[in-house]
Amino acid sequence: MFYEISGERVSIRIKAQPAASKNEFCEVYGKDAIKIRIKAPAVEGAANKELIKFLSKSFKVSKSDIIFKTGKNSKIKIVEFPLNNKFKEWIVRYKEI
């Protein structure tokens, strides 16, 4: 599973693909990460900033509430943010695809 819910927080294991044509969620990568394409290049933290912005908009959480648990300088990252209904709705829709 690419996400883990612990109390009021959720952690997502992400395979980031920088320098893509658009920001988007893709398929599950392996069995334990979700691939996310990011427009920004992996230069001077630009892709990480764009990833935070994308997750913030997608799940309606504050950018400051999203933290990197691991992988800030890697393509495989674990980010954590507050669990909310927007994420719960997204995960239900994602499982249906």
Backbone as ProteinMPNN parsed JSONL, in Angstrom:
{"seq_chain_A": "MFYEISGERVSIRIKAQPAASKNEFCEVYGKDAIKIRIKAPAVEGAANKELIKFLSKSFKVSKSDIIFKTGKNSKIKIVEFPLNNKFKEWIVRYKEI", "coords_chain_A": {"N_chain_A": [[0.847, -1.172, 0.0], [0.558, 2.206, -0.815], [0.039, 4.27, 0.891], [-0.339, 5.314, 4.314], [-2.313, 5.482, 7.114], [-2.255, 7.103, 10.143], [-3.57, 7.755, 13.032], [-4.55, 11.043, 13.009], [-3.135, 11.71, 10.755], [-1.733, 11.259, 7.493], [0.484, 9.338, 5.543], [2.213, 9.296, 2.507], [3.828, 7.352, 0.117], [5.844, 8.28, -2.468], [6.75, 8.166, -5.882], [8.494, 10.348, -7.576], [8.354, 12.065, -10.661], [10.062, 14.327, -12.17], [10.06, 17.278, -14.355], [7.929, 16.853, -16.138], [5.163, 17.018, -18.507], [2.85, 17.917, -17.313], [1.359, 18.333, -14.043], [0.374, 15.472, -12.328], [-1.373, 12.635, -10.935], [-0.34, 9.288, -11.264], [0.02, 5.85, -12.08], [0.208, 3.136, -9.642], [3.396, 2.602, -8.388], [5.491, -0.025, -8.49], [4.65, -1.815, -5.644], [4.328, -0.254, -3.507], [4.346, 2.534, -3.756], [3.168, 5.621, -5.167], [3.148, 6.959, -8.373], [3.909, 10.225, -9.287], [3.701, 12.762, -11.57], [5.541, 15.704, -12.12], [5.674, 19.078, -13.114], [7.859, 20.838, -12.764], [11.465, 21.037, -12.992], [14.046, 18.917, -11.56], [15.759, 20.719, -10.023], [17.516, 22.624, -7.754], [15.558, 22.243, -5.721], [13.122, 22.813, -6.932], [11.283, 20.939, -7.984], [10.392, 19.637, -5.665], [9.091, 21.758, -4.356], [7.043, 22.248, -6.198], [5.742, 19.793, -6.051], [4.775, 19.838, -3.4], [3.011, 22.007, -3.644], [1.199, 20.926, -5.528], [0.16, 18.678, -4.117], [-0.991, 20.041, -1.989], [-3.033, 21.535, -3.258], [-4.498, 19.399, -4.372], [-5.428, 17.905, -2.165], [-6.474, 19.786, -0.491], [-5.049, 20.922, 1.725], [-2.963, 22.87, 3.855], [0.099, 24.183, 2.569], [2.157, 24.39, 4.389], [1.54, 22.383, 6.16], [2.342, 20.047, 5.015], [4.851, 17.732, 5.151], [8.16, 16.487, 4.516], [9.004, 13.27, 5.217], [10.939, 11.425, 4.491], [13.423, 11.208, 1.872], [13.842, 13.733, 0.605], [15.814, 14.514, -1.18], [15.635, 12.597, -3.12], [14.15, 10.43, -5.641], [12.21, 8.765, -4.686], [9.981, 9.383, -2.2], [8.643, 10.106, 1.047], [5.859, 11.67, 2.152], [4.019, 13.547, 4.558], [0.879, 14.531, 5.867], [-2.033, 16.239, 7.271], [-4.836, 14.125, 7.789], [-7.797, 14.218, 5.937], [-11.216, 14.715, 4.756], [-11.13, 15.116, 2.007], [-8.861, 13.692, 1.132], [-9.701, 11.11, 1.879], [-11.927, 10.764, 0.171], [-10.599, 10.9, -2.293], [-8.938, 8.619, -2.186], [-10.795, 6.555, -2.193], [-11.969, 6.918, -4.756], [-9.657, 6.517, -6.263], [-9.038, 3.829, -5.798], [-11.088, 2.658, -7.195], [-10.428, 2.92, -9.832]], "CA_chain_A": [[0.0, 0.0, 0.0], [1.391, 3.399, -0.948], [-0.292, 5.253, 1.921], [-0.544, 4.789, 5.655], [-3.041, 6.402, 7.977], [-1.877, 6.939, 11.536], [-4.299, 8.782, 13.786], [-5.093, 12.123, 12.181], [-2.147, 12.028, 9.723], [-1.561, 10.27, 6.429], [1.786, 9.34, 4.879], [2.151, 8.749, 1.152], [5.117, 7.052, -0.51], [5.723, 8.84, -3.816], [7.824, 8.118, -6.884], [8.356, 11.616, -8.288], [8.924, 12.182, -11.996], [10.139, 15.763, -12.477], [10.158, 17.747, -15.743], [6.843, 16.268, -16.93], [4.381, 18.02, -19.224], [1.853, 18.459, -16.388], [1.281, 17.696, -12.722], [-0.721, 14.5, -12.299], [-1.203, 11.334, -10.307], [-0.258, 8.216, -12.256], [-0.23, 4.514, -11.559], [0.986, 2.689, -8.492], [4.745, 2.255, -8.804], [5.788, -1.191, -7.663], [3.452, -2.078, -4.84], [4.3, 0.557, -2.303], [4.5, 3.966, -4.035], [2.356, 6.144, -6.263], [3.934, 7.817, -9.251], [3.337, 11.547, -9.518], [4.468, 13.58, -12.507], [5.653, 17.091, -11.686], [6.156, 19.941, -14.204], [9.136, 21.492, -12.462], [12.661, 20.189, -13.061], [14.677, 18.58, -10.283], [16.877, 21.656, -9.882], [17.432, 23.525, -6.606], [14.333, 22.045, -4.957], [11.919, 23.269, -7.647], [10.317, 19.834, -8.099], [9.794, 19.44, -4.339], [8.154, 22.864, -4.125], [5.881, 22.007, -7.064], [5.053, 18.63, -5.489], [4.041, 20.322, -2.225], [1.909, 22.827, -4.164], [0.247, 20.002, -6.156], [-0.514, 17.922, -3.054], [-1.793, 21.008, -1.239], [-4.254, 21.798, -4.033], [-5.249, 18.154, -4.577], [-6.051, 17.425, -0.933], [-6.983, 20.929, 0.273], [-4.332, 21.115, 2.984], [-1.989, 23.953, 3.796], [1.446, 23.774, 2.157], [3.001, 24.278, 5.588], [1.186, 21.145, 6.863], [2.922, 18.908, 4.3], [6.266, 17.605, 5.502], [8.91, 15.352, 3.98], [9.53, 12.379, 6.248], [12.173, 10.897, 3.903], [13.598, 11.335, 0.432], [13.778, 15.085, 0.06], [16.756, 14.584, -2.299], [15.508, 11.339, -3.845], [12.919, 10.317, -6.421], [11.237, 8.103, -3.812], [9.785, 10.261, -1.049], [7.469, 9.896, 1.897], [5.361, 12.94, 2.669], [2.973, 13.377, 5.561], [0.01, 15.689, 6.043], [-3.238, 15.91, 8.037], [-5.885, 13.345, 7.142], [-9.063, 14.956, 5.824], [-12.214, 14.059, 3.919], [-10.711, 15.196, 0.607], [-7.989, 12.542, 0.885], [-10.52, 9.893, 1.971], [-12.7, 10.68, -1.077], [-9.659, 10.61, -3.371], [-8.453, 7.241, -2.103], [-11.912, 5.701, -2.628], [-12.028, 7.024, -6.217], [-8.433, 5.941, -6.838], [-9.153, 2.369, -5.729], [-12.074, 2.226, -8.187], [-9.85, 2.993, -11.18]], "C_chain_A": [[0.898, 1.243, 0.0], [1.063, 4.489, 0.071], [-0.501, 4.553, 3.252], [-1.224, 5.864, 6.491], [-2.686, 6.077, 9.42], [-2.512, 8.071, 12.33], [-4.913, 9.796, 12.844], [-4.135, 12.549, 11.073], [-2.116, 10.907, 8.692], [-0.17, 10.455, 5.829], [1.616, 8.69, 3.518], [3.576, 8.541, 0.659], [4.976, 7.389, -1.988], [6.966, 8.55, -4.642], [7.618, 9.363, -7.733], [9.031, 11.544, -9.655], [8.931, 13.664, -12.369], [10.216, 16.023, -13.973], [9.137, 17.075, -16.654], [6.064, 17.388, -17.608], [3.303, 18.648, -18.35], [1.929, 17.728, -15.06], [0.107, 16.728, -12.735], [-0.337, 13.265, -11.501], [-1.18, 10.304, -11.421], [-0.574, 6.889, -11.573], [0.56, 4.252, -10.28], [2.314, 2.18, -9.03], [5.229, 1.133, -7.9], [4.522, -1.541, -6.909], [3.317, -1.108, -3.688], [4.548, 2.045, -2.536], [3.534, 4.369, -5.144], [3.226, 7.097, -7.069], [3.185, 9.127, -9.465], [4.264, 12.297, -10.465], [4.389, 15.035, -12.061], [6.266, 17.913, -12.812], [7.558, 20.469, -13.963], [10.312, 20.528, -12.586], [13.239, 19.945, -11.664], [15.938, 19.419, -10.087], [16.59, 22.573, -8.696], [16.093, 23.439, -5.859], [13.046, 22.446, -5.652], [10.866, 22.17, -7.734], [9.644, 19.569, -6.751], [8.775, 20.526, -4.027], [6.879, 22.664, -4.946], [5.064, 20.818, -6.56], [4.21, 19.045, -4.284], [2.819, 21.131, -2.667], [0.808, 21.935, -4.762], [-0.53, 19.213, -5.104], [-1.435, 18.827, -2.242], [-3.112, 21.293, -1.956], [-5.119, 20.55, -4.146], [-6.037, 17.742, -3.341], [-6.546, 18.533, -0.01], [-6.38, 21.0, 1.678], [-3.329, 22.246, 2.781], [-0.62, 23.411, 3.381], [2.344, 23.574, 3.374], [2.694, 23.016, 6.403], [1.775, 19.903, 6.203], [4.412, 18.862, 4.608], [6.883, 16.381, 4.813], [9.411, 14.524, 5.154], [10.855, 11.795, 5.777], [12.235, 11.295, 2.439], [13.55, 12.722, -0.163], [14.704, 15.25, -1.15], [16.733, 13.33, -3.152], [14.227, 11.338, -4.672], [11.82, 9.617, -5.631], [11.167, 8.899, -2.514], [8.618, 9.758, -0.205], [7.094, 11.267, 2.448], [4.199, 12.654, 3.616], [2.181, 14.672, 5.678], [-1.241, 15.273, 6.808], [-4.257, 15.138, 7.183], [-7.153, 14.188, 7.101], [-10.002, 14.214, 4.885], [-11.825, 14.068, 2.446], [-9.8, 14.016, 0.252], [-8.801, 11.249, 0.911], [-11.343, 9.693, 0.7], [-11.792, 10.294, -2.239], [-9.231, 9.149, -3.348], [-9.55, 6.256, -2.515], [-12.021, 5.727, -4.152], [-10.828, 6.352, -6.863], [-8.494, 4.425, -6.855], [-10.123, 1.836, -6.772], [-11.515, 2.199, -9.598], [-9.094, 1.728, -11.504]], "O_chain_A": [[1.882, 1.306, 0.738], [1.735, 5.52, 0.111], [-0.8, 3.36, 3.308], [-0.764, 7.004, 6.561], [-2.8, 4.934, 9.862], [-2.04, 9.207, 12.297], [-5.711, 9.441, 11.977], [-4.295, 13.629, 10.505], [-2.436, 9.756, 8.992], [0.292, 11.578, 5.632], [0.956, 7.659, 3.389], [4.421, 9.43, 0.766], [4.106, 6.857, -2.677], [8.091, 8.673, -4.158], [6.675, 9.43, -8.521], [10.141, 11.027, -9.785], [7.921, 14.195, -12.83], [10.413, 15.1, -14.764], [9.437, 16.764, -17.806], [6.277, 18.566, -17.319], [2.879, 19.776, -18.601], [2.494, 16.639, -14.968], [-1.01, 17.094, -13.1], [0.833, 12.896, -11.398], [-1.909, 10.426, -12.405], [-1.34, 6.833, -10.611], [1.441, 5.019, -9.892], [2.357, 1.424, -10.0], [5.362, 1.314, -6.69], [3.436, -1.558, -7.489], [2.318, -1.124, -2.969], [4.924, 2.753, -1.602], [3.135, 3.539, -5.961], [3.944, 7.929, -6.515], [1.995, 9.139, -9.78], [5.456, 12.448, -10.197], [3.33, 15.532, -11.679], [7.264, 17.503, -13.405], [8.36, 20.532, -14.895], [10.169, 19.335, -12.315], [12.95, 20.678, -10.719], [17.044, 18.885, -9.998], [15.544, 23.22, -8.643], [15.562, 24.458, -5.417], [11.982, 22.424, -5.035], [9.676, 22.444, -7.575], [8.443, 19.303, -6.706], [7.707, 20.236, -3.487], [5.773, 22.882, -4.452], [3.835, 20.833, -6.632], [3.053, 18.64, -4.168], [1.726, 20.96, -2.127], [-0.377, 22.168, -4.524], [-1.752, 19.096, -5.198], [-2.531, 18.421, -1.856], [-4.176, 21.292, -1.338], [-6.342, 20.631, -4.03], [-7.176, 17.286, -3.447], [-6.983, 18.269, 1.11], [-7.091, 21.12, 2.676], [-2.909, 22.528, 1.659], [-0.227, 22.318, 3.789], [3.195, 22.685, 3.381], [3.499, 22.618, 7.246], [1.712, 18.815, 6.775], [5.142, 19.822, 4.361], [6.209, 15.381, 4.565], [10.161, 15.023, 5.992], [11.794, 11.677, 6.564], [11.226, 11.672, 1.842], [13.239, 12.867, -1.345], [14.41, 16.039, -2.048], [17.711, 13.029, -3.838], [13.327, 12.145, -4.436], [10.635, 9.847, -5.874], [12.169, 9.066, -1.819], [7.726, 9.07, -0.7], [7.888, 11.932, 3.112], [3.497, 11.651, 3.485], [2.739, 15.767, 5.598], [-1.488, 14.079, 6.979], [-4.496, 15.463, 6.02], [-7.539, 14.795, 8.099], [-9.626, 13.203, 4.291], [-12.151, 13.134, 1.713], [-9.952, 13.412, -0.809], [-8.61, 10.383, 0.057], [-11.446, 8.571, 0.203], [-12.16, 9.466, -3.071], [-9.17, 8.51, -4.399], [-9.256, 5.227, -3.124], [-12.152, 4.675, -4.778], [-10.962, 5.691, -7.893], [-8.052, 3.797, -7.818], [-10.002, 0.686, -7.195], [-12.067, 1.529, -10.471], [-8.537, 1.603, -12.595]]}, "name": "protein", "num_of_chains": 1, "seq": "MFYEISGERVSIRIKAQPAASKNEFCEVYGKDAIKIRIKAPAVEGAANKELIKFLSKSFKVSKSDIIFKTGKNSKIKIVEFPLNNKFKEWIVRYKEI"}
